[in-house]
Amino acid sequence: MASERVQRQIDRLLDEAEAAIAVSDWATVGDRARNVLRLDPENSDARSYLAAAERDTSSSQSPQTSPSTLPVATDQPASFANGRYQVKKFLGEGGKKRVFLAHDTTLDREVAFALIKSEGLDDERAERMKTSRLIAPVLLSGPAVQRLLSQRSMDLIRTAKFVDMVRSGLAVVQPELLQRVLRIVPLSGDRADGFWLNPSDLSRLVQGHGAVDSGDGFSSEIRESRVRLDRCWSELALAWQSGDADLANERIAQIASILPTLSPRHYPDKQRLLLESWYFRNGSMTKVWLIYLLSVIPLLMAVIYKWPRIRTLGLTLFVIAFLCQTASVAIRWYVSGRWPNANMFEAVTTASWFGSVGALILEYLARRSALRNIFALGAAIVSMAALMAASPGEFIGVGGKPLFR
């Protein structure tokens, strides 16, 4: 059985062969099929494509070829996609697909339509899809799958989130979209509100074809860094397409080291990055809800039984939990450089922190009244619930997000 990396190469070559069939480029079809057979001599799809390419070559050399030599599909459909693709002839058959030449009535052009057999998703391919977590977009764009996704999207509690993940994956898999939104290269070295470039903009800038002049007062070091960054990005793209994970990781590391040199002002220092990494490795410090939970028990007993020692224990645990949450808020404030109230996670955790501050003040003011312990107990319960909700991947979580965007 071919390795995962080899299988990716095979799938890519077969996809290119299918695209070549659509434009009747049989020389390319034959070339890609031969390359696949060099990697997997028993690949039935490649054998089918190669046979179709050789038939086209022989038919162009001998126009009187008998029609009896052409492949025939015993159950050839008349059309696909509600009549959009009108089938003209059967091209060939592999282990998992049947390929037809069809006319696209919408775009008025000839296309190759690969129809997956009813038994096409065999156990081997299904297992590979489960282990690699990869699936061809064409399998998700079929009418039956789209109807299923539409049905599942209606269940907001159980399945809608996963349907959104599938649809988002289909959207972001488009290279053009990724290129547009990946604005990671700062243009200005001083202005905090300067322009940010995506890799395509950077490439045009480096080559001198962009709308921005590359010699607009920037130092030669910055221009050289841009050139190195553009080269690393191009090599990363090639490594990604060829499935070379080691080279891709190496280029990503180089890009991460070059970017801060273009505009240090736009990037946090190493100490803040390390603190942010520690913060997220420890679950955004949301486990503090456990300490709040421990404080609820003695505080509730203090409210009911008025025991001074139990009250002292409950307040001590409550203060410890409050100090830990204060540290969490302070770390988030320091790392992001702003008061933490920019998203739902920060709104929930910061609001509960303010509630604890108010509870401590009221506990001091009401320390000799019958209301003592009530404020700390309420704040402990609210803070516990808020941090439980904010725990990434737990309970109903609102989750945490990276601080640098």
C-alpha positions as MATLAB code, in Angstrom:
seq = 'MASERVQRQIDRLLDEAEAAIAVSDWATVGDRARNVLRLDPENSDARSYLAAAERDTSSSQSPQTSPSTLPVATDQPASFANGRYQVKKFLGEGGKKRVFLAHDTTLDREVAFALIKSEGLDDERAERMKTSRLIAPVLLSGPAVQRLLSQRSMDLIRTAKFVDMVRSGLAVVQPELLQRVLRIVPLSGDRADGFWLNPSDLSRLVQGHGAVDSGDGFSSEIRESRVRLDRCWSELALAWQSGDADLANERIAQIASILPTLSPRHYPDKQRLLLESWYFRNGSMTKVWLIYLLSVIPLLMAVIYKWPRIRTLGLTLFVIAFLCQTASVAIRWYVSGRWPNANMFEAVTTASWFGSVGALILEYLARRSALRNIFALGAAIVSMAALMAASPGEFIGVGGKPLFR';
ca = [
       0.000    0.000    0.000;
       1.332    3.429   -0.982;
       2.385    5.831    1.771;
       0.275    8.886    2.523;
       2.740   11.185    0.757;
       2.844    9.004   -2.378;
      -0.938    8.735   -2.349;
      -1.232   12.521   -2.315;
       1.005   12.685   -5.380;
      -1.115   10.030   -7.102;
      -4.339   11.883   -6.328;
      -2.864   15.144   -7.626;
      -1.719   13.528  -10.871;
      -5.118   11.900  -11.387;
      -6.842   15.245  -10.798;
      -4.600   16.837  -13.436;
      -5.435   13.999  -15.814;
      -9.150   14.597  -15.308;
      -8.709   18.316  -15.948;
      -6.803   17.520  -19.149;
      -9.639   15.255  -20.331;
     -12.004   18.214  -20.070;
      -9.999   20.095  -22.725;
      -9.211   16.964  -24.764;
      -5.501   17.266  -24.004;
      -4.818   13.550  -24.366;
      -1.048   13.967  -24.431;
      -1.186   15.372  -20.900;
      -3.644   12.668  -19.860;
      -1.236    9.973  -21.029;
       1.738   11.655  -19.360;
      -0.003   11.973  -15.978;
      -1.309    8.405  -16.183;
       2.196    7.061  -16.895;
       3.561    9.001  -13.912;
       0.900    7.467  -11.684;
       1.703    3.985  -12.940;
       5.367    4.551  -12.098;
       4.274    5.137   -8.494;
       1.485    2.563   -8.415;
       1.651    0.033  -11.284;
      -1.701   -1.480  -10.300;
      -3.694    1.787  -10.248;
      -6.855    1.041  -12.236;
      -7.796    4.698  -12.803;
      -4.402    5.452  -14.351;
      -4.666    2.364  -16.572;
      -8.069    3.545  -17.781;
      -6.810    7.067  -18.519;
      -3.744    5.729  -20.318;
      -5.882    3.417  -22.417;
      -8.169    6.319  -23.367;
      -5.138    8.463  -24.311;
      -3.684    5.670  -26.436;
      -7.038    5.147  -28.158;
      -7.148    8.826  -29.022;
      -3.613    8.616  -30.435;
      -4.440    5.538  -32.516;
      -7.705    7.031  -33.748;
      -5.928   10.200  -34.886;
      -3.464    8.063  -36.825;
      -6.121    5.676  -38.228;
      -9.414    7.530  -38.854;
     -11.134    4.296  -39.977;
     -10.983    2.695  -36.534;
     -13.940    0.428  -36.040;
     -16.520    1.749  -33.593;
     -16.553   -1.677  -31.974;
     -13.164   -0.905  -30.392;
     -14.544    2.066  -28.418;
     -15.454    1.530  -24.758;
     -19.107    0.997  -24.085;
     -20.921    1.620  -20.831;
     -23.738   -0.789  -20.309;
     -25.641    1.675  -18.068;
     -24.655    4.986  -19.662;
     -26.780    7.837  -18.277;
     -28.277   10.449  -20.594;
     -27.384   13.449  -18.421;
     -26.095   14.648  -15.044;
     -26.993   17.458  -12.644;
     -30.634   17.789  -13.664;
     -29.845   17.894  -17.363;
     -26.981   20.416  -17.265;
     -24.388   17.892  -18.521;
     -25.578   15.981  -21.597;
     -23.619   12.760  -22.011;
     -22.069   12.289  -25.473;
     -19.972    9.172  -25.049;
     -18.267    6.880  -22.580;
     -14.494    7.466  -22.304;
     -13.287    4.811  -19.927;
     -13.599    3.096  -16.589;
     -11.313    2.668  -13.606;
     -11.547    0.926  -10.310;
     -13.536    3.699   -8.672;
     -14.873    5.923  -11.491;
     -16.468    5.894  -14.926;
     -15.494    8.809  -17.165;
     -17.907   10.288  -19.717;
     -17.533   13.040  -22.300;
     -20.412   15.448  -21.716;
     -21.601   18.803  -22.984;
     -22.060   21.533  -20.365;
     -25.236   23.286  -21.538;
     -24.674   26.203  -19.164;
     -21.118   27.067  -20.263;
     -21.505   25.576  -23.775;
     -18.342   23.503  -23.710;
     -17.178   19.910  -23.604;
     -16.195   18.503  -20.217;
     -15.090   15.167  -18.795;
     -17.460   13.975  -16.102;
     -16.045   11.404  -13.676;
     -18.870    9.451  -12.078;
     -18.007    7.665   -8.854;
     -19.287    4.111   -8.894;
     -21.835    3.067   -6.337;
     -19.126    0.955   -4.748;
     -16.468    3.646   -5.387;
     -15.744    4.458   -1.751;
     -14.238    1.096   -0.931;
     -12.969    0.201    2.510;
      -9.391    1.203    1.707;
     -10.293    4.672    0.475;
     -12.784    5.243    3.288;
     -10.150    4.266    5.856;
      -7.628    6.611    4.240;
     -10.147    9.434    4.421;
     -10.733    8.758    8.124;
      -7.051    8.630    9.034;
      -5.912   11.573    6.909;
      -9.027   13.693    7.625;
      -8.886   14.707    3.938;
     -11.699   14.468    1.402;
     -11.960   15.628   -2.190;
     -14.195   18.734   -2.508;
     -16.015   17.075   -5.414;
     -17.387   14.452   -3.005;
     -18.871   17.207   -0.841;
     -20.380   19.187   -3.717;
     -22.725   16.456   -4.942;
     -26.488   17.076   -4.752;
     -27.082   14.320   -2.194;
     -24.352   15.623    0.130;
     -25.587   19.203   -0.227;
     -29.118   18.137    0.674;
     -27.772   16.321    3.724;
     -25.736   19.365    4.797;
     -28.791   21.589    4.428;
     -30.795   19.257    6.648;
     -28.056   19.047    9.278;
     -27.619   22.824    9.317;
     -31.122   23.143   10.732;
     -30.117   21.365   13.952;
     -28.458   24.283   15.726;
     -27.609   22.302   18.848;
     -26.049   19.106   17.507;
     -24.876   19.380   13.896;
     -25.036   22.981   12.602;
     -21.539   23.747   13.902;
     -20.038   20.854   11.955;
     -21.880   21.829    8.773;
     -20.418   25.326    9.116;
     -16.958   23.770    9.481;
     -17.436   21.788    6.255;
     -18.701   24.805    4.334;
     -15.916   27.001    5.671;
     -13.386   24.378    4.604;
     -14.825   24.340    1.082;
     -14.537   28.130    0.982;
     -11.026   28.569    2.335;
      -9.597   25.754    0.222;
      -9.677   28.185   -2.685;
      -6.110   29.569   -3.149;
      -7.426   32.933   -4.339;
      -9.335   33.477   -1.102;
      -6.362   32.518    1.040;
      -4.102   34.859   -0.902;
      -6.567   37.730   -0.421;
      -7.084   37.393    3.310;
      -3.525   36.437    4.300;
      -2.306   40.002    4.874;
       0.734   39.307    7.012;
       3.423   41.548    5.481;
       3.621   45.107    6.885;
       4.427   47.749    4.298;
       5.229   50.639    6.611;
       8.028   50.417    9.124;
       6.846   53.229   11.388;
       3.149   53.910   11.014;
       0.931   51.732   13.182;
      -1.907   52.140   10.661;
       0.234   51.304    7.635;
      -0.802   48.998    4.826;
      -0.518   45.226    5.095;
       0.279   43.125    2.054;
      -0.646   39.590    1.121;
       1.948   37.321   -0.556;
       0.729   38.247   -4.056;
       1.092   41.976   -3.286;
       4.577   41.308   -1.924;
       5.589   39.429   -5.065;
       4.441   42.302   -7.293;
       6.199   44.784   -5.048;
       9.472   42.849   -5.150;
       9.297   42.493   -8.924;
       8.582   46.191   -9.339;
       5.132   45.704  -10.857;
       3.039   46.762   -7.894;
       1.273   50.072   -7.342;
       3.635   50.864   -4.462;
       7.216   51.906   -5.092;
       9.666   49.529   -3.411;
      12.229   52.286   -3.117;
      10.097   54.767   -1.175;
      12.628   55.494    1.551;
      12.989   52.027    3.034;
      16.425   50.756    3.878;
      18.227   48.198    1.749;
      17.929   45.693    4.625;
      14.137   45.896    4.512;
      14.087   45.495    0.731;
      16.414   42.480    1.004;
      14.163   40.987    3.686;
      11.198   41.403    1.347;
      13.060   39.551   -1.393;
      13.958   36.699    0.992;
      10.389   36.587    2.262;
       9.005   36.389   -1.278;
      11.426   33.574   -2.121;
      10.518   31.652    1.059;
       6.823   32.010    0.294;
       7.277   30.670   -3.243;
       9.238   27.693   -1.922;
       6.588   27.121    0.753;
       3.881   27.001   -1.921;
       5.839   24.465   -3.951;
       6.565   22.340   -0.872;
       2.898   22.424    0.083;
       1.771   21.349   -3.382;
       4.274   18.509   -3.497;
       3.411   17.312    0.017;
       6.903   17.931    1.428;
       6.020   18.598    5.068;
       9.612   18.991    6.263;
      10.445   21.671    3.693;
       7.117   23.422    4.296;
       7.745   23.596    8.059;
      11.250   24.904    7.461;
       9.990   27.688    5.187;
       7.221   28.605    7.624;
       9.825   28.998   10.374;
      11.924   31.218    8.103;
       8.903   33.366    7.242;
       8.104   33.751   10.942;
      11.660   34.933   11.611;
      11.755   37.375    8.669;
       8.398   39.109    9.213;
       9.315   40.891   12.494;
      12.430   42.388   10.866;
      10.261   44.262    8.366;
       8.489   46.250   11.065;
       9.413   45.462   14.681;
       6.793   47.920   15.913;
       4.006   45.744   14.586;
       5.203   42.583   16.328;
       5.320   41.791   20.064;
       8.584   41.078   21.793;
       9.664   37.539   22.607;
       8.780   37.819   26.291;
       5.150   38.649   25.514;
       4.950   35.821   22.993;
       6.307   33.340   25.534;
       3.829   34.569   28.143;
       0.968   34.238   25.663;
       2.105   30.708   24.799;
       2.183   29.748   28.494;
      -1.238   31.322   28.996;
      -2.894   29.274   26.249;
      -1.042   26.078   27.139;
      -2.700   26.370   30.544;
      -6.210   26.681   29.129;
      -6.365   30.497   29.421;
      -6.315   29.927   33.205;
     -10.005   29.011   33.207;
      -9.381   26.097   35.604;
      -9.658   28.715   38.358;
     -13.365   27.818   38.389;
     -12.376   24.791   40.490;
     -11.108   27.077   43.276;
     -14.306   29.117   43.106;
     -16.238   25.839   43.400;
     -14.269   24.911   46.522;
     -15.055   28.304   48.054;
     -18.803   27.919   47.433;
     -19.152   25.038   49.919;
     -17.802   26.792   53.059;
     -19.406   30.111   52.059;
     -22.800   28.426   51.780;
     -22.276   26.800   55.193;
     -21.292   30.196   56.604;
     -24.517   31.719   55.308;
     -26.610   28.939   56.859;
     -24.790   28.191   60.125;
     -22.938   31.476   60.746;
     -19.727   29.642   61.696;
     -16.802   32.127   61.853;
     -14.079   29.614   60.989;
     -16.020   28.272   58.006;
     -16.526   31.882   56.881;
     -12.775   32.496   57.123;
     -12.042   29.362   55.074;
     -14.596   30.293   52.416;
     -13.329   33.871   52.079;
      -9.727   32.635   51.929;
     -10.519   30.299   49.045;
     -12.563   33.020   47.358;
      -9.683   35.512   47.590;
      -7.208   32.945   46.219;
      -9.504   32.296   43.255;
      -9.952   36.049   42.766;
      -6.185   36.637   42.762;
      -5.694   33.878   40.172;
      -8.401   35.398   37.970;
      -6.815   38.809   38.447;
      -3.523   37.379   37.212;
      -5.323   35.958   34.173;
      -6.878   39.321   33.330;
      -3.566   41.113   33.893;
      -1.665   38.702   31.615;
      -4.236   39.137   28.872;
      -4.091   42.920   29.291;
      -0.282   43.010   29.195;
       0.106   40.657   26.241;
      -2.558   42.239   24.024;
      -1.748   45.832   25.009;
      -5.430   46.673   25.568;
      -8.134   46.151   28.155;
      -9.473   42.608   27.602;
     -13.001   43.248   26.390;
     -12.791   42.623   22.634;
     -14.643   39.306   22.251;
     -17.125   37.040   23.993;
     -14.448   35.178   25.969;
     -13.014   38.406   27.361;
     -16.457   39.883   28.016;
     -17.524   36.854   30.079;
     -14.349   36.494   32.105;
     -13.816   40.227   32.689;
     -17.434   40.834   33.724;
     -17.202   38.059   36.311;
     -13.931   39.561   37.584;
     -15.644   42.919   38.108;
     -18.391   41.082   39.989;
     -15.806   39.603   42.344;
     -14.272   43.054   42.903;
     -17.689   44.395   43.837;
     -18.342   41.424   46.112;
     -15.126   42.010   48.071;
     -16.000   45.674   48.560;
     -19.523   44.842   49.715;
     -18.247   42.099   52.017;
     -16.048   44.662   53.752;
     -18.868   47.185   54.071;
     -21.355   44.569   55.308;
     -18.940   42.654   57.513;
     -21.015   43.311   60.659;
     -24.447   42.894   59.083;
     -26.625   39.860   58.433;
     -25.813   40.112   54.693;
     -22.192   39.129   55.122;
     -21.069   36.087   53.085;
     -23.973   36.546   50.657;
     -22.002   38.749   48.255;
     -18.927   36.490   48.193;
     -21.126   33.407   47.720;
     -22.978   34.975   44.766;
     -19.763   36.199   43.145;
     -18.126   32.777   43.566;
     -21.058   31.036   41.881;
     -21.190   33.549   38.994;
     -17.416   33.502   38.450;
     -17.383   29.710   38.572;
     -20.134   29.508   35.930;
     -18.457   32.138   33.736;
     -15.073   30.403   33.754;
     -16.690   27.026   33.137;
     -18.450   28.471   30.075;
     -15.203   30.030   28.895;
     -13.158   26.838   29.226;
     -11.908   25.903   25.706;
     -13.531   22.675   24.550;
     -15.419   22.075   27.811;
     -19.029   22.494   28.862;
     -20.797   25.012   26.539;
     -17.493   26.907   26.017;
     -17.247   30.291   24.311;
     -13.540   29.450   23.865;
     -10.416   31.581   23.861;
      -8.675   33.152   20.881;
      -5.086   34.244   20.244;
      -4.398   37.728   21.514;
      -2.409   38.898   18.473;
      -4.435   39.244   15.292;
];
